[in-house]
Amino acid sequence: MALIGIVGTTSWGTTLGVIAARQGHRAVLWARTEEEAHALESARENRRFHPGQKFPDGLHVTASADSAFGRCDLAIIAVPTNRLRQNVRRLRSELSAVPVILSGTKGIEPGTGKRPSEMVAEELEAGWRAAIGAISGPNLAKEIIASKPSSATVAFERTEAALATQAVLASSVFRVYTTDDLIGLELGGALKNIIAICAGIIDGLELGDNAKAAMITRGLHEITRLGVAMGARPETFAGLSGLGDLVATCYSPLSRNRYVGEQLARGNKLDDILARMDQTAEGVPATVAAMELAAKLGIEMPIAETLRQLLFDGLSVGGAIELLMRRAPAAESRIRR
């Protein structure tokens, strides 16, 4: 039996805790306040995100960092990108003693271009040398916690850490693969949210399956191009953490980023959309971060750039579509290293 400490009583953090506990491990969700911990522990469910899904006996909630991470074998961090650093700073001394850390965050930090695993490593104490990895894939939390068949990939540079994490989370309804391409896995999980917003716009305008298929295909090309320039392997973007996650996020009504696109297509303002949401749409800040990275590396990303203009520069939905459709004719080219 492994001891699992989880940073984040989020939808995904709760789901990962439930997965581990169902496999016979002891999982502890760390809540930031005693009030939240007591409410979740008393209810034995996360009514905010997963009402009706009772916690397994092996899952508990605490506001004590030592109780959650003091002796754990694996720490999982599942918080939004914009709250990742502050959570790690708060838990620095406890997390620095954990042998394996798994990031469940899908985003890129604007301004720095850092991936979640890099952000965690920067915030931990100097000399920290434990294994850090990430999990990604077509992982809609509501389906997974309901035990619908799902798959994911965990990425670590150290094979033994990947295999140990795989053993903790894998089950008959949650198939877990491994890879050592941490860069590709994290970028796939972050950048697909940009394309999901665009897919939501297409759905909101009822532009059809041809348009959506083209958006997904060309979007994957952009994601791969940037990822390879950053050191990822191109084949990673054809896997669960690339194409798999992209398809699920672009098609599912459970997708937060797709929802943002639909609402934009209906004429709603971005600030109003985000204010009404109970969870973070990572595709919005990821669009900014992606374009910063693309500019630095000299990578062309017309879909992401057009979305950036729509989100922040006043470009209309109709204008964005026309801008993309009227681009100069081009050949479909291979990804080159």
Stockholm file with secondary structure:
# STOCKHOLM 1.0

chainA/1-337         MALIGIVGTTSWGTTLGVIAARQGHRAVLWARTEEEAHALESARENRRFHPGQKFPDGLHVTASADSAFGRCDLAIIAVPTNRLRQNVRRLRSELSAVPVILSGTKGIEPGTGKRPSEMVAEELEAGWRAAIGAISGPNLAKEIIASKPSSATVAFERTEAALATQAVLASSVFRVYTTDDLIGLELGGALKNIIAICAGIIDGLELGDNAKAAMITRGLHEITRLGVAMGARPETFAGLSGLGDLVATCYSPLSRNRYVGEQLARGNKLDDILARMDQTAEGVPATVAAMELAAKLGIEMPIAETLRQLLFDGLSVGGAIELLMRRAPAAESRIRR
#=GR chainA/1-337 SS CCEEEEECCSHHHHHHHHHHHHTTCEEEEECSSHHHHHHHHHHTBCTTTSTTCBCCTTEEEESCHHHHHTTCSEEEECSCGGGHHHHHHHTHHHHTTCSEEEECCCCCCTTTCCCHHHHHHHHSCTTCCCEEEEEESSCCHHHHHTTCCEEEEEEESSHHHHHHHHHHHCCSSEEEEEESCHHHHHHHHHHHHHHHHHHHHHHHTTCCHHHHHHHHHHHHHHHHHHHHHTTCCGGGGGSIIIIIHHHHHHHCTTCHHHHHHHHHHTTCCHHHHHHHCSSCCTHHHHHHHHHHHHHHHTCCCHHHHHHHHHHHSCCCHHHHHHHHHTSCCCCCCCCCC
#=GC SS_cons         CCEEEEECCSHHHHHHHHHHHHTTCEEEEECSSHHHHHHHHHHTBCTTTSTTCBCCTTEEEESCHHHHHTTCSEEEECSCGGGHHHHHHHTHHHHTTCSEEEECCCCCCTTTCCCHHHHHHHHSCTTCCCEEEEEESSCCHHHHHTTCCEEEEEEESSHHHHHHHHHHHCCSSEEEEEESCHHHHHHHHHHHHHHHHHHHHHHHTTCCHHHHHHHHHHHHHHHHHHHHHTTCCGGGGGSIIIIIHHHHHHHCTTCHHHHHHHHHHTTCCHHHHHHHCSSCCTHHHHHHHHHHHHHHHTCCCHHHHHHHHHHHSCCCHHHHHHHHHTSCCCCCCCCCC
//
